Amino acid sequence: MSAQPGFNEPWGNGLRPTKKQIDRWTDENSAKCLEYVKQHAERGNPAFVINCIDEFASTNHMMNIGQVVNYF
């Protein structure tokens, strides 16, 4: 019996992305998030801006604190 290969979260058993690839994805998502906020947020309303960021992060791969931030 052979042991199953380990699971390398979150990339599965495939190749792990390089730091350069991760940095590029992060930069691209940050720029997309900024554009989303510019198009959808209400100017001068910080709570609405945070909601737009949360909305963007819920449909795109992006690390975000989430809706709890609205309580602070």
mmCIF file as Biopython writes it, N, C-alpha, C and O atoms, coordinates in Angstrom:
data_model
#
loop_
_atom_site.group_PDB
_atom_site.id
_atom_site.type_symbol
_atom_site.label_atom_id
_atom_site.label_alt_id
_atom_site.label_comp_id
_atom_site.label_asym_id
_atom_site.label_entity_id
_atom_site.label_seq_id
_atom_site.pdbx_PDB_ins_code
_atom_site.Cartn_x
_atom_site.Cartn_y
_atom_site.Cartn_z
_atom_site.occupancy
_atom_site.B_iso_or_equiv
_atom_site.auth_seq_id
_atom_site.auth_asym_id
_atom_site.pdbx_PDB_model_num
ATOM 1   N N  . MET A ? 1  ? 0.841   -1.188 0.000   1.0 0.0 1  A 1 
ATOM 2   C CA . MET A ? 1  ? 0.000   0.000  0.000   1.0 0.0 1  A 1 
ATOM 3   C C  . MET A ? 1  ? 0.881   1.244  0.000   1.0 0.0 1  A 1 
ATOM 4   O O  . MET A ? 1  ? 1.862   1.332  0.739   1.0 0.0 1  A 1 
ATOM 5   N N  . SER A ? 2  ? 0.516   2.181  -0.828  1.0 0.0 2  A 1 
ATOM 6   C CA . SER A ? 2  ? 1.275   3.426  -0.829  1.0 0.0 2  A 1 
ATOM 7   C C  . SER A ? 2  ? 0.400   4.536  -0.257  1.0 0.0 2  A 1 
ATOM 8   O O  . SER A ? 2  ? -0.821  4.540  -0.406  1.0 0.0 2  A 1 
ATOM 9   N N  . ALA A ? 3  ? 1.048   5.444  0.379   1.0 0.0 3  A 1 
ATOM 10  C CA . ALA A ? 3  ? 0.317   6.561  0.986   1.0 0.0 3  A 1 
ATOM 11  C C  . ALA A ? 3  ? -0.142  7.520  -0.103  1.0 0.0 3  A 1 
ATOM 12  O O  . ALA A ? 3  ? 0.529   7.692  -1.121  1.0 0.0 3  A 1 
ATOM 13  N N  . GLN A ? 4  ? -1.285  8.136  0.124   1.0 0.0 4  A 1 
ATOM 14  C CA . GLN A ? 4  ? -1.772  9.142  -0.813  1.0 0.0 4  A 1 
ATOM 15  C C  . GLN A ? 4  ? -0.889  10.375 -0.711  1.0 0.0 4  A 1 
ATOM 16  O O  . GLN A ? 4  ? -0.389  10.705 0.364   1.0 0.0 4  A 1 
ATOM 17  N N  . PRO A ? 5  ? -0.699  11.060 -1.847  1.0 0.0 5  A 1 
ATOM 18  C CA . PRO A ? 5  ? 0.085   12.290 -1.771  1.0 0.0 5  A 1 
ATOM 19  C C  . PRO A ? 5  ? -0.612  13.308 -0.874  1.0 0.0 5  A 1 
ATOM 20  O O  . PRO A ? 5  ? -1.840  13.328 -0.794  1.0 0.0 5  A 1 
ATOM 21  N N  . GLY A ? 6  ? 0.151   14.136 -0.216  1.0 0.0 6  A 1 
ATOM 22  C CA . GLY A ? 6  ? -0.410  15.157 0.667   1.0 0.0 6  A 1 
ATOM 23  C C  . GLY A ? 6  ? -1.171  16.215 -0.106  1.0 0.0 6  A 1 
ATOM 24  O O  . GLY A ? 6  ? -0.914  16.447 -1.287  1.0 0.0 6  A 1 
ATOM 25  N N  . PHE A ? 7  ? -2.080  16.830 0.552   1.0 0.0 7  A 1 
ATOM 26  C CA . PHE A ? 7  ? -2.883  17.888 -0.052  1.0 0.0 7  A 1 
ATOM 27  C C  . PHE A ? 7  ? -2.222  19.215 0.270   1.0 0.0 7  A 1 
ATOM 28  O O  . PHE A ? 7  ? -2.100  19.586 1.437   1.0 0.0 7  A 1 
ATOM 29  N N  . ASN A ? 8  ? -1.801  19.922 -0.752  1.0 0.0 8  A 1 
ATOM 30  C CA . ASN A ? 8  ? -1.071  21.176 -0.597  1.0 0.0 8  A 1 
ATOM 31  C C  . ASN A ? 8  ? -2.046  22.343 -0.718  1.0 0.0 8  A 1 
ATOM 32  O O  . ASN A ? 8  ? -2.147  22.960 -1.778  1.0 0.0 8  A 1 
ATOM 33  N N  . GLU A ? 9  ? -2.752  22.644 0.345   1.0 0.0 9  A 1 
ATOM 34  C CA . GLU A ? 9  ? -3.775  23.687 0.314   1.0 0.0 9  A 1 
ATOM 35  C C  . GLU A ? 9  ? -3.155  25.027 -0.017  1.0 0.0 9  A 1 
ATOM 36  O O  . GLU A ? 9  ? -1.989  25.229 0.321   1.0 0.0 9  A 1 
ATOM 37  N N  . PRO A ? 10 ? -3.837  25.947 -0.644  1.0 0.0 10 A 1 
ATOM 38  C CA . PRO A ? 10 ? -5.118  25.782 -1.329  1.0 0.0 10 A 1 
ATOM 39  C C  . PRO A ? 10 ? -4.956  25.391 -2.796  1.0 0.0 10 A 1 
ATOM 40  O O  . PRO A ? 10 ? -5.909  25.522 -3.565  1.0 0.0 10 A 1 
ATOM 41  N N  . TRP A ? 11 ? -3.787  24.918 -3.206  1.0 0.0 11 A 1 
ATOM 42  C CA . TRP A ? 11 ? -3.519  24.628 -4.615  1.0 0.0 11 A 1 
ATOM 43  C C  . TRP A ? 11 ? -3.685  23.164 -4.969  1.0 0.0 11 A 1 
ATOM 44  O O  . TRP A ? 11 ? -3.364  22.773 -6.092  1.0 0.0 11 A 1 
ATOM 45  N N  . GLY A ? 12 ? -4.167  22.349 -4.065  1.0 0.0 12 A 1 
ATOM 46  C CA . GLY A ? 12 ? -4.334  20.931 -4.350  1.0 0.0 12 A 1 
ATOM 47  C C  . GLY A ? 12 ? -2.983  20.256 -4.511  1.0 0.0 12 A 1 
ATOM 48  O O  . GLY A ? 12 ? -2.022  20.601 -3.824  1.0 0.0 12 A 1 
ATOM 49  N N  . ASN A ? 13 ? -2.915  19.312 -5.404  1.0 0.0 13 A 1 
ATOM 50  C CA . ASN A ? 13 ? -1.675  18.581 -5.620  1.0 0.0 13 A 1 
ATOM 51  C C  . ASN A ? 13 ? -0.861  19.151 -6.772  1.0 0.0 13 A 1 
ATOM 52  O O  . ASN A ? 13 ? 0.174   18.591 -7.131  1.0 0.0 13 A 1 
ATOM 53  N N  . GLY A ? 14 ? -1.308  20.243 -7.349  1.0 0.0 14 A 1 
ATOM 54  C CA . GLY A ? 14 ? -0.603  20.856 -8.473  1.0 0.0 14 A 1 
ATOM 55  C C  . GLY A ? 14 ? 0.583   21.684 -8.013  1.0 0.0 14 A 1 
ATOM 56  O O  . GLY A ? 14 ? 0.916   21.737 -6.829  1.0 0.0 14 A 1 
ATOM 57  N N  . LEU A ? 15 ? 1.201   22.320 -8.978  1.0 0.0 15 A 1 
ATOM 58  C CA . LEU A ? 15 ? 2.337   23.177 -8.678  1.0 0.0 15 A 1 
ATOM 59  C C  . LEU A ? 15 ? 1.892   24.396 -7.885  1.0 0.0 15 A 1 
ATOM 60  O O  . LEU A ? 15 ? 0.841   24.979 -8.151  1.0 0.0 15 A 1 
ATOM 61  N N  . ARG A ? 16 ? 2.679   24.757 -6.942  1.0 0.0 16 A 1 
ATOM 62  C CA . ARG A ? 16 ? 2.399   25.932 -6.127  1.0 0.0 16 A 1 
ATOM 63  C C  . ARG A ? 16 ? 2.809   27.178 -6.921  1.0 0.0 16 A 1 
ATOM 64  O O  . ARG A ? 16 ? 3.888   27.192 -7.513  1.0 0.0 16 A 1 
ATOM 65  N N  . PRO A ? 17 ? 1.976   28.219 -6.946  1.0 0.0 17 A 1 
ATOM 66  C CA . PRO A ? 17 ? 2.352   29.426 -7.689  1.0 0.0 17 A 1 
ATOM 67  C C  . PRO A ? 17 ? 3.577   30.094 -7.068  1.0 0.0 17 A 1 
ATOM 68  O O  . PRO A ? 17 ? 3.832   29.975 -5.869  1.0 0.0 17 A 1 
ATOM 69  N N  . THR A ? 18 ? 4.317   30.791 -7.905  1.0 0.0 18 A 1 
ATOM 70  C CA . THR A ? 18 ? 5.498   31.506 -7.422  1.0 0.0 18 A 1 
ATOM 71  C C  . THR A ? 18 ? 5.061   32.789 -6.722  1.0 0.0 18 A 1 
ATOM 72  O O  . THR A ? 18 ? 3.924   33.233 -6.877  1.0 0.0 18 A 1 
ATOM 73  N N  . LYS A ? 19 ? 5.962   33.373 -5.963  1.0 0.0 19 A 1 
ATOM 74  C CA . LYS A ? 19 ? 5.673   34.648 -5.290  1.0 0.0 19 A 1 
ATOM 75  C C  . LYS A ? 19 ? 5.347   35.719 -6.330  1.0 0.0 19 A 1 
ATOM 76  O O  . LYS A ? 19 ? 4.469   36.555 -6.116  1.0 0.0 19 A 1 
ATOM 77  N N  . LYS A ? 20 ? 6.056   35.689 -7.449  1.0 0.0 20 A 1 
ATOM 78  C CA . LYS A ? 20 ? 5.820   36.667 -8.510  1.0 0.0 20 A 1 
ATOM 79  C C  . LYS A ? 20 ? 4.390   36.543 -9.058  1.0 0.0 20 A 1 
ATOM 80  O O  . LYS A ? 20 ? 3.727   37.552 -9.299  1.0 0.0 20 A 1 
ATOM 81  N N  . GLN A ? 21 ? 3.916   35.295 -9.253  1.0 0.0 21 A 1 
ATOM 82  C CA . GLN A ? 21 ? 2.546   35.086 -9.732  1.0 0.0 21 A 1 
ATOM 83  C C  . GLN A ? 21 ? 1.526   35.568 -8.707  1.0 0.0 21 A 1 
ATOM 84  O O  . GLN A ? 21 ? 0.546   36.223 -9.062  1.0 0.0 21 A 1 
ATOM 85  N N  . ILE A ? 22 ? 1.755   35.245 -7.444  1.0 0.0 22 A 1 
ATOM 86  C CA . ILE A ? 22 ? 0.832   35.676 -6.389  1.0 0.0 22 A 1 
ATOM 87  C C  . ILE A ? 22 ? 0.797   37.195 -6.303  1.0 0.0 22 A 1 
ATOM 88  O O  . ILE A ? 22 ? -0.277  37.783 -6.175  1.0 0.0 22 A 1 
ATOM 89  N N  . ASP A ? 23 ? 1.965   37.839 -6.374  1.0 0.0 23 A 1 
ATOM 90  C CA . ASP A ? 23 ? 2.018   39.305 -6.335  1.0 0.0 23 A 1 
ATOM 91  C C  . ASP A ? 23 ? 1.267   39.917 -7.511  1.0 0.0 23 A 1 
ATOM 92  O O  . ASP A ? 23 ? 0.563   40.913 -7.346  1.0 0.0 23 A 1 
ATOM 93  N N  . ARG A ? 24 ? 1.412   39.325 -8.707  1.0 0.0 24 A 1 
ATOM 94  C CA . ARG A ? 24 ? 0.720   39.840 -9.891  1.0 0.0 24 A 1 
ATOM 95  C C  . ARG A ? 24 ? -0.789  39.701 -9.724  1.0 0.0 24 A 1 
ATOM 96  O O  . ARG A ? 24 ? -1.535  40.632 -10.027 1.0 0.0 24 A 1 
ATOM 97  N N  . TRP A ? 25 ? -1.249  38.526 -9.236  1.0 0.0 25 A 1 
ATOM 98  C CA . TRP A ? 25 ? -2.689  38.318 -9.011  1.0 0.0 25 A 1 
ATOM 99  C C  . TRP A ? 25 ? -3.223  39.308 -7.980  1.0 0.0 25 A 1 
ATOM 100 O O  . TRP A ? 25 ? -4.311  39.861 -8.139  1.0 0.0 25 A 1 
ATOM 101 N N  . THR A ? 26 ? -2.441  39.523 -6.923  1.0 0.0 26 A 1 
ATOM 102 C CA . THR A ? 26 ? -2.855  40.459 -5.874  1.0 0.0 26 A 1 
ATOM 103 C C  . THR A ? 26 ? -2.979  41.870 -6.435  1.0 0.0 26 A 1 
ATOM 104 O O  . THR A ? 26 ? -3.960  42.565 -6.170  1.0 0.0 26 A 1 
ATOM 105 N N  . ASP A ? 27 ? -1.976  42.294 -7.216  1.0 0.0 27 A 1 
ATOM 106 C CA . ASP A ? 27 ? -2.011  43.627 -7.817  1.0 0.0 27 A 1 
ATOM 107 C C  . ASP A ? 27 ? -3.200  43.777 -8.765  1.0 0.0 27 A 1 
ATOM 108 O O  . ASP A ? 27 ? -3.883  44.801 -8.754  1.0 0.0 27 A 1 
ATOM 109 N N  . GLU A ? 28 ? -3.444  42.750 -9.587  1.0 0.0 28 A 1 
ATOM 110 C CA . GLU A ? 28 ? -4.564  42.809 -10.531 1.0 0.0 28 A 1 
ATOM 111 C C  . GLU A ? 28 ? -5.897  42.885 -9.793  1.0 0.0 28 A 1 
ATOM 112 O O  . GLU A ? 28 ? -6.763  43.679 -10.160 1.0 0.0 28 A 1 
ATOM 113 N N  . ASN A ? 29 ? -6.067  42.074 -8.764  1.0 0.0 29 A 1 
ATOM 114 C CA . ASN A ? 29 ? -7.323  42.093 -8.008  1.0 0.0 29 A 1 
ATOM 115 C C  . ASN A ? 29 ? -7.508  43.401 -7.264  1.0 0.0 29 A 1 
ATOM 116 O O  . ASN A ? 29 ? -8.625  43.909 -7.172  1.0 0.0 29 A 1 
ATOM 117 N N  . SER A ? 30 ? -6.424  43.951 -6.732  1.0 0.0 30 A 1 
ATOM 118 C CA . SER A ? 30 ? -6.518  45.238 -6.035  1.0 0.0 30 A 1 
ATOM 119 C C  . SER A ? 30 ? -6.968  46.329 -6.994  1.0 0.0 30 A 1 
ATOM 120 O O  . SER A ? 30 ? -7.813  47.155 -6.648  1.0 0.0 30 A 1 
ATOM 121 N N  . ALA A ? 31 ? -6.404  46.336 -8.203  1.0 0.0 31 A 1 
ATOM 122 C CA . ALA A ? 31 ? -6.784  47.336 -9.202  1.0 0.0 31 A 1 
ATOM 123 C C  . ALA A ? 31 ? -8.241  47.149 -9.626  1.0 0.0 31 A 1 
ATOM 124 O O  . ALA A ? 31 ? -8.972  48.125 -9.793  1.0 0.0 31 A 1 
ATOM 125 N N  . LYS A ? 32 ? -8.662  45.892 -9.800  1.0 0.0 32 A 1 
ATOM 126 C CA . LYS A ? 32 ? -10.059 45.618 -10.169 1.0 0.0 32 A 1 
ATOM 127 C C  . LYS A ? 32 ? -11.009 46.052 -9.056  1.0 0.0 32 A 1 
ATOM 128 O O  . LYS A ? 32 ? -12.087 46.584 -9.324  1.0 0.0 32 A 1 
ATOM 129 N N  . CYS A ? 33 ? -10.607 45.823 -7.815  1.0 0.0 33 A 1 
ATOM 130 C CA . CYS A ? 33 ? -11.434 46.229 -6.676  1.0 0.0 33 A 1 
ATOM 131 C C  . CYS A ? 33 ? -11.578 47.749 -6.643  1.0 0.0 33 A 1 
ATOM 132 O O  . CYS A ? 33 ? -12.673 48.270 -6.431  1.0 0.0 33 A 1 
ATOM 133 N N  . LEU A ? 34 ? -10.474 48.450 -6.853  1.0 0.0 34 A 1 
ATOM 134 C CA . LEU A ? 34 ? -10.517 49.912 -6.865  1.0 0.0 34 A 1 
ATOM 135 C C  . LEU A ? 34 ? -11.474 50.413 -7.945  1.0 0.0 34 A 1 
ATOM 136 O O  . LEU A ? 34 ? -12.277 51.311 -7.694  1.0 0.0 34 A 1 
ATOM 137 N N  . GLU A ? 35 ? -11.391 49.839 -9.139  1.0 0.0 35 A 1 
ATOM 138 C CA . GLU A ? 35 ? -12.284 50.254 -10.222 1.0 0.0 35 A 1 
ATOM 139 C C  . GLU A ? 35 ? -13.741 49.951 -9.882  1.0 0.0 35 A 1 
ATOM 140 O O  . GLU A ? 35 ? -14.630 50.749 -10.180 1.0 0.0 35 A 1 
ATOM 141 N N  . TYR A ? 36 ? -13.984 48.800 -9.259  1.0 0.0 36 A 1 
ATOM 142 C CA . TYR A ? 36 ? -15.344 48.437 -8.850  1.0 0.0 36 A 1 
ATOM 143 C C  . TYR A ? 36 ? -15.890 49.460 -7.852  1.0 0.0 36 A 1 
ATOM 144 O O  . TYR A ? 36 ? -17.032 49.907 -7.966  1.0 0.0 36 A 1 
ATOM 145 N N  . VAL A ? 37 ? -15.061 49.820 -6.881  1.0 0.0 37 A 1 
ATOM 146 C CA . VAL A ? 37 ? -15.489 50.790 -5.866  1.0 0.0 37 A 1 
ATOM 147 C C  . VAL A ? 37 ? -15.752 52.148 -6.512  1.0 0.0 37 A 1 
ATOM 148 O O  . VAL A ? 37 ? -16.740 52.804 -6.185  1.0 0.0 37 A 1 
ATOM 149 N N  . LYS A ? 38 ? -14.881 52.573 -7.420  1.0 0.0 38 A 1 
ATOM 150 C CA . LYS A ? 38 ? -15.080 53.857 -8.101  1.0 0.0 38 A 1 
ATOM 151 C C  . LYS A ? 38 ? -16.402 53.884 -8.871  1.0 0.0 38 A 1 
ATOM 152 O O  . LYS A ? 38 ? -17.072 54.915 -8.930  1.0 0.0 38 A 1 
ATOM 153 N N  . GLN A ? 39 ? -16.770 52.749 -9.456  1.0 0.0 39 A 1 
ATOM 154 C CA . GLN A ? 39 ? -17.994 52.691 -10.264 1.0 0.0 39 A 1 
ATOM 155 C C  . GLN A ? 39 ? -19.264 52.557 -9.424  1.0 0.0 39 A 1 
ATOM 156 O O  . GLN A ? 39 ? -20.329 53.014 -9.838  1.0 0.0 39 A 1 
ATOM 157 N N  . HIS A ? 40 ? -19.162 51.930 -8.241  1.0 0.0 40 A 1 
ATOM 158 C CA . HIS A ? 40 ? -20.374 51.594 -7.491  1.0 0.0 40 A 1 
ATOM 159 C C  . HIS A ? 40 ? -20.557 52.335 -6.163  1.0 0.0 40 A 1 
ATOM 160 O O  . HIS A ? 40 ? -21.680 52.436 -5.669  1.0 0.0 40 A 1 
ATOM 161 N N  . ALA A ? 41 ? -19.494 52.842 -5.592  1.0 0.0 41 A 1 
ATOM 162 C CA . ALA A ? 41 ? -19.600 53.443 -4.258  1.0 0.0 41 A 1 
ATOM 163 C C  . ALA A ? 41 ? -20.167 54.857 -4.331  1.0 0.0 41 A 1 
ATOM 164 O O  . ALA A ? 41 ? -20.089 55.535 -5.355  1.0 0.0 41 A 1 
ATOM 165 N N  . GLU A ? 42 ? -20.726 55.262 -3.230  1.0 0.0 42 A 1 
ATOM 166 C CA . GLU A ? 42 ? -21.265 56.604 -3.066  1.0 0.0 42 A 1 
ATOM 167 C C  . GLU A ? 42 ? -20.153 57.481 -2.493  1.0 0.0 42 A 1 
ATOM 168 O O  . GLU A ? 42 ? -19.646 57.206 -1.406  1.0 0.0 42 A 1 
ATOM 169 N N  . ARG A ? 43 ? -19.775 58.525 -3.210  1.0 0.0 43 A 1 
ATOM 170 C CA . ARG A ? 43 ? -18.705 59.412 -2.754  1.0 0.0 43 A 1 
ATOM 171 C C  . ARG A ? 43 ? -19.072 60.038 -1.410  1.0 0.0 43 A 1 
ATOM 172 O O  . ARG A ? 43 ? -20.188 60.524 -1.224  1.0 0.0 43 A 1 
ATOM 173 N N  . GLY A ? 44 ? -18.112 60.020 -0.471  1.0 0.0 44 A 1 
ATOM 174 C CA . GLY A ? 44 ? -18.327 60.619 0.842   1.0 0.0 44 A 1 
ATOM 175 C C  . GLY A ? 44 ? -19.053 59.719 1.829   1.0 0.0 44 A 1 
ATOM 176 O O  . GLY A ? 44 ? -19.431 60.168 2.911   1.0 0.0 44 A 1 
ATOM 177 N N  . ASN A ? 45 ? -19.253 58.455 1.469   1.0 0.0 45 A 1 
ATOM 178 C CA . ASN A ? 45 ? -19.966 57.522 2.343   1.0 0.0 45 A 1 
ATOM 179 C C  . ASN A ? 45 ? -19.064 56.317 2.623   1.0 0.0 45 A 1 
ATOM 180 O O  . ASN A ? 45 ? -19.124 55.322 1.900   1.0 0.0 45 A 1 
ATOM 181 N N  . PRO A ? 46 ? -18.223 56.395 3.673   1.0 0.0 46 A 1 
ATOM 182 C CA . PRO A ? 46 ? -17.271 55.314 3.961   1.0 0.0 46 A 1 
ATOM 183 C C  . PRO A ? 46 ? -17.924 53.948 4.159   1.0 0.0 46 A 1 
ATOM 184 O O  . PRO A ? 46 ? -17.358 52.935 3.746   1.0 0.0 46 A 1 
ATOM 185 N N  . ALA A ? 47 ? -19.096 53.900 4.778   1.0 0.0 47 A 1 
ATOM 186 C CA . ALA A ? 47 ? -19.773 52.618 4.997   1.0 0.0 47 A 1 
ATOM 187 C C  . ALA A ? 47 ? -20.142 51.972 3.659   1.0 0.0 47 A 1 
ATOM 188 O O  . ALA A ? 47 ? -20.048 50.754 3.508   1.0 0.0 47 A 1 
ATOM 189 N N  . PHE A ? 48 ? -20.554 52.777 2.707   1.0 0.0 48 A 1 
ATOM 190 C CA . PHE A ? 48 ? -20.916 52.261 1.388   1.0 0.0 48 A 1 
ATOM 191 C C  . PHE A ? 48 ? -19.684 51.752 0.657   1.0 0.0 48 A 1 
ATOM 192 O O  . PHE A ? 48 ? -19.748 50.745 -0.049  1.0 0.0 48 A 1 
ATOM 193 N N  . VAL A ? 49 ? -18.552 52.451 0.825   1.0 0.0 49 A 1 
ATOM 194 C CA . VAL A ? 49 ? -17.286 52.015 0.221   1.0 0.0 49 A 1 
ATOM 195 C C  . VAL A ? 49 ? -16.898 50.640 0.768   1.0 0.0 49 A 1 
ATOM 196 O O  . VAL A ? 49 ? -16.519 49.749 0.008   1.0 0.0 49 A 1 
ATOM 197 N N  . ILE A ? 50 ? -16.992 50.474 2.079   1.0 0.0 50 A 1 
ATOM 198 C CA . ILE A ? 50 ? -16.662 49.187 2.701   1.0 0.0 50 A 1 
ATOM 199 C C  . ILE A ? 50 ? -17.599 48.095 2.187   1.0 0.0 50 A 1 
ATOM 200 O O  . ILE A ? 50 ? -17.160 46.979 1.913   1.0 0.0 50 A 1 
ATOM 201 N N  . ASN A ? 51 ? -18.879 48.411 2.058   1.0 0.0 51 A 1 
ATOM 202 C CA . ASN A ? 51 ? -19.825 47.429 1.515   1.0 0.0 51 A 1 
ATOM 203 C C  . ASN A ? 51 ? -19.473 47.037 0.083   1.0 0.0 51 A 1 
ATOM 204 O O  . ASN A ? 51 ? -19.603 45.872 -0.293  1.0 0.0 51 A 1 
ATOM 205 N N  . CYS A ? 52 ? -19.027 48.004 -0.712  1.0 0.0 52 A 1 
ATOM 206 C CA . CYS A ? 52 ? -18.617 47.704 -2.090  1.0 0.0 52 A 1 
ATOM 207 C C  . CYS A ? 52 ? -17.397 46.784 -2.112  1.0 0.0 52 A 1 
ATOM 208 O O  . CYS A ? 52 ? -17.328 45.863 -2.926  1.0 0.0 52 A 1 
ATOM 209 N N  . ILE A ? 53 ? -16.444 47.030 -1.227  1.0 0.0 53 A 1 
ATOM 210 C CA . ILE A ? 53 ? -15.263 46.166 -1.142  1.0 0.0 53 A 1 
ATOM 211 C C  . ILE A ? 53 ? -15.684 44.757 -0.744  1.0 0.0 53 A 1 
ATOM 212 O O  . ILE A ? 53 ? -15.212 43.783 -1.330  1.0 0.0 53 A 1 
ATOM 213 N N  . ASP A ? 54 ? -16.566 44.638 0.243   1.0 0.0 54 A 1 
ATOM 214 C CA . ASP A ? 54 ? -17.066 43.322 0.666   1.0 0.0 54 A 1 
ATOM 215 C C  . ASP A ? 54 ? -17.786 42.610 -0.481  1.0 0.0 54 A 1 
ATOM 216 O O  . ASP A ? 54 ? -17.614 41.409 -0.687  1.0 0.0 54 A 1 
ATOM 217 N N  . GLU A ? 55 ? -18.586 43.364 -1.214  1.0 0.0 55 A 1 
ATOM 218 C CA . GLU A ? 55 ? -19.318 42.785 -2.344  1.0 0.0 55 A 1 
ATOM 219 C C  . GLU A ? 55 ? -18.344 42.275 -3.409  1.0 0.0 55 A 1 
ATOM 220 O O  . GLU A ? 55 ? -18.516 41.174 -3.934  1.0 0.0 55 A 1 
ATOM 221 N N  . PHE A ? 56 ? -17.330 43.069 -3.724  1.0 0.0 56 A 1 
ATOM 222 C CA . PHE A ? 56 ? -16.322 42.658 -4.700  1.0 0.0 56 A 1 
ATOM 223 C C  . PHE A ? 56 ? -15.593 41.405 -4.229  1.0 0.0 56 A 1 
ATOM 224 O O  . PHE A ? 56 ? -15.390 40.467 -5.000  1.0 0.0 56 A 1 
ATOM 225 N N  . ALA A ? 57 ? -15.204 41.398 -2.966  1.0 0.0 57 A 1 
ATOM 226 C CA . ALA A ? 57 ? -14.453 40.263 -2.415  1.0 0.0 57 A 1 
ATOM 227 C C  . ALA A ? 57 ? -15.289 38.990 -2.365  1.0 0.0 57 A 1 
ATOM 228 O O  . ALA A ? 57 ? -14.736 37.891 -2.385  1.0 0.0 57 A 1 
ATOM 229 N N  . SER A ? 58 ? -16.610 39.118 -2.301  1.0 0.0 58 A 1 
ATOM 230 C CA . SER A ? 58 ? -17.457 37.921 -2.240  1.0 0.0 58 A 1 
ATOM 231 C C  . SER A ? 58 ? -17.567 37.225 -3.591  1.0 0.0 58 A 1 
ATOM 232 O O  . SER A ? 58 ? -17.940 36.054 -3.654  1.0 0.0 58 A 1 
ATOM 233 N N  . THR A ? 59 ? -17.248 37.930 -4.671  1.0 0.0 59 A 1 
ATOM 234 C CA . THR A ? 59 ? -17.347 37.335 -6.005  1.0 0.0 59 A 1 
ATOM 235 C C  . THR A ? 59 ? -16.001 37.210 -6.705  1.0 0.0 59 A 1 
ATOM 236 O O  . THR A ? 59 ? -15.941 36.737 -7.840  1.0 0.0 59 A 1 
ATOM 237 N N  . ASN A ? 60 ? -14.926 37.623 -6.053  1.0 0.0 60 A 1 
ATOM 238 C CA . ASN A ? 60 ? -13.582 37.547 -6.619  1.0 0.0 60 A 1 
ATOM 239 C C  . ASN A ? 60 ? -12.640 36.971 -5.577  1.0 0.0 60 A 1 
ATOM 240 O O  . ASN A ? 60 ? -12.874 37.078 -4.374  1.0 0.0 60 A 1 
ATOM 241 N N  . HIS A ? 61 ? -11.570 36.358 -6.064  1.0 0.0 61 A 1 
ATOM 242 C CA . HIS A ? 61 ? -10.599 35.775 -5.137  1.0 0.0 61 A 1 
ATOM 243 C C  . HIS A ? 61 ? -9.795  36.917 -4.513  1.0 0.0 61 A 1 
ATOM 244 O O  . HIS A ? 61 ? -8.907  37.491 -5.144  1.0 0.0 61 A 1 
ATOM 245 N N  . MET A ? 62 ? -10.127 37.229 -3.264  1.0 0.0 62 A 1 
ATOM 246 C CA . MET A ? 62 ? -9.481  38.349 -2.587  1.0 0.0 62 A 1 
ATOM 247 C C  . MET A ? 62 ? -9.591  38.148 -1.087  1.0 0.0 62 A 1 
ATOM 248 O O  . MET A ? 62 ? -10.656 37.799 -0.579  1.0 0.0 62 A 1 
ATOM 249 N N  . MET A ? 63 ? -8.509  38.366 -0.390  1.0 0.0 63 A 1 
ATOM 250 C CA . MET A ? 63 ? -8.542  38.252 1.066   1.0 0.0 63 A 1 
ATOM 251 C C  . MET A ? 63 ? -9.125  39.547 1.626   1.0 0.0 63 A 1 
ATOM 252 O O  . MET A ? 63 ? -8.698  40.643 1.263   1.0 0.0 63 A 1 
ATOM 253 N N  . ASN A ? 64 ? -10.100 39.403 2.507   1.0 0.0 64 A 1 
ATOM 254 C CA . ASN A ? 64 ? -10.794 40.563 3.039   1.0 0.0 64 A 1 
ATOM 255 C C  . ASN A ? 64 ? -11.295 40.240 4.441   1.0 0.0 64 A 1 
ATOM 256 O O  . ASN A ? 64 ? -11.582 39.082 4.748   1.0 0.0 64 A 1 
ATOM 257 N N  . ILE A ? 65 ? -11.401 41.243 5.281   1.0 0.0 65 A 1 
ATOM 258 C CA . ILE A ? 65 ? -11.888 41.034 6.644   1.0 0.0 65 A 1 
ATOM 259 C C  . ILE A ? 65 ? -13.341 40.593 6.625   1.0 0.0 65 A 1 
ATOM 260 O O  . ILE A ? 65 ? -13.732 39.725 7.405   1.0 0.0 65 A 1 
ATOM 261 N N  . GLY A ? 66 ? -14.138 41.170 5.755   1.0 0.0 66 A 1 
ATOM 262 C CA . GLY A ? 66 ? -15.533 40.763 5.632   1.0 0.0 66 A 1 
ATOM 263 C C  . GLY A ? 66 ? -16.487 41.724 6.297   1.0 0.0 66 A 1 
ATOM 264 O O  . GLY A ? 66 ? -16.105 42.828 6.687   1.0 0.0 66 A 1 
ATOM 265 N N  . GLN A ? 67 ? -17.721 41.303 6.425   1.0 0.0 67 A 1 
ATOM 266 C CA . GLN A ? 67 ? -18.790 42.177 6.892   1.0 0.0 67 A 1 
ATOM 267 C C  . GLN A ? 67 ? -18.642 42.586 8.347   1.0 0.0 67 A 1 
ATOM 268 O O  . GLN A ? 67 ? -19.238 43.585 8.750   1.0 0.0 67 A 1 
ATOM 269 N N  . VAL A ? 68 ? -17.889 41.874 9.140   1.0 0.0 68 A 1 
ATOM 270 C CA . VAL A ? 68 ? -17.713 42.223 10.554  1.0 0.0 68 A 1 
ATOM 271 C C  . VAL A ? 68 ? -17.114 43.616 10.691  1.0 0.0 68 A 1 
ATOM 272 O O  . VAL A ? 68 ? -17.376 44.302 11.678  1.0 0.0 68 A 1 
ATOM 273 N N  . VAL A ? 69 ? -16.320 44.042 9.726   1.0 0.0 69 A 1 
ATOM 274 C CA . VAL A ? 69 ? -15.674 45.349 9.794   1.0 0.0 69 A 1 
ATOM 275 C C  . VAL A ? 69 ? -16.708 46.475 9.904   1.0 0.0 69 A 1 
ATOM 276 O O  . VAL A ? 69 ? -16.404 47.537 10.448  1.0 0.0 69 A 1 
ATOM 277 N N  . ASN A ? 70 ? -17.909 46.257 9.402   1.0 0.0 70 A 1 
ATOM 278 C CA . ASN A ? 70 ? -18.949 47.286 9.464   1.0 0.0 70 A 1 
ATOM 279 C C  . ASN A ? 70 ? -19.367 47.627 10.890  1.0 0.0 70 A 1 
ATOM 280 O O  . ASN A ? 70 ? -19.962 48.682 11.115  1.0 0.0 70 A 1 
ATOM 281 N N  . TYR A ? 71 ? -19.073 46.766 11.850  1.0 0.0 71 A 1 
ATOM 282 C CA . TYR A ? 71 ? -19.467 47.010 13.230  1.0 0.0 71 A 1 
ATOM 283 C C  . TYR A ? 71 ? -18.473 47.879 13.985  1.0 0.0 71 A 1 
ATOM 284 O O  . TYR A ? 71 ? -18.767 48.326 15.094  1.0 0.0 71 A 1 
ATOM 285 N N  . PHE A ? 72 ? -17.306 48.126 13.408  1.0 0.0 72 A 1 
ATOM 286 C CA . PHE A ? 72 ? -16.280 48.891 14.135  1.0 0.0 72 A 1 
ATOM 287 C C  . PHE A ? 72 ? -16.377 50.359 13.890  1.0 0.0 72 A 1 
ATOM 288 O O  . PHE A ? 72 ? -15.584 51.129 14.432  1.0 0.0 72 A 1 
#
